[in-house]
Amino acid sequence: RALIYILTALVALAGSCVQSSSGFGYAIICMAIWPMFMPFYTASILEAIAAFFMVIYIAVKLWKFIDWKLLLPPVIMATVTSLLGVNTLMALDEAVLSKIMGTVLLVLAVYFIFFSSKVHLKAGLVSGLAAGAVSGFCGGLFNIGGPPMVAYFLSVTDDKEKYNATLQMFFTINTVSVFLIHVFQGHVSGAMLPLVGAALAGTAVGTAVGMFLFRRLTMTGIKKVVYIFMMCAGSYLLLS
């Protein structure tokens, strides 16, 4: 049992460090590894709880850079489609969920490695709503709603502060909505508290390190590491 808590904290540390420095990656790392030693549903709820404290901290730190006009359409749509994602999560078999998530991770990795630099979206109501719809559903299903919004915000913002600040505020609002859905549907129990404590401890350390790196590193190198990890994790989930 102690080993599970240690592993939970270490995975959270790695994920929060990557997300704090590059804008995303926490859910990808946590949801790729945590289900290896805990139930998929537990990992999904745990990620939603731990991620909230990280993204709200980063959003507050970068508050003045948030583009609220850009944020509004996708976050409204994501809040609606999150419910559909959570209901799908609880209806599917755990083995099926792992295969689906493995496929999603592989597809996203291929997209980001080979095609993301070639795709240039324009900021607008339709594109914002579409990105939010996909992100909300994936967020409710796997808590991996980041990649669609990363693709959108990277295309329509011109500096890393605006990109990261707006992205983290999106995650803050969307994470709260996903967590509240789990609470109201009775998926959260007191037995999860020790795991939550371990995850928050790792997240706190990783966020501090990641924010330090964010001020000193370019996002390009960190993203490549995340993309390669996504491909490896996706392959593992499909083959395991």
Buried (B, 14 or more C-beta within 10 A) or exposed (E): EEEBBEBBBBBBBBBBBBBBBBBBBBBBBBBBBBBBEBEBBBBBBBBBBBBBBBBBBBBEBBEEBBBEEBBBBBBBBBBBBBBBBBBBBBEBEEEEBBBBBBEBBBBBBBBBBEEBEEEEBEBEEEBBBBBBBBBBBBBBBBBBBBBBBBBBBBBBBEEBEBBBBBBBBBBBBBBBBBBBBBEEEEBBEEEBEEBBBBBBBBBBBBBBBBBEBBEEEEBEEBBEEBBEBBBBBBBBBBEE
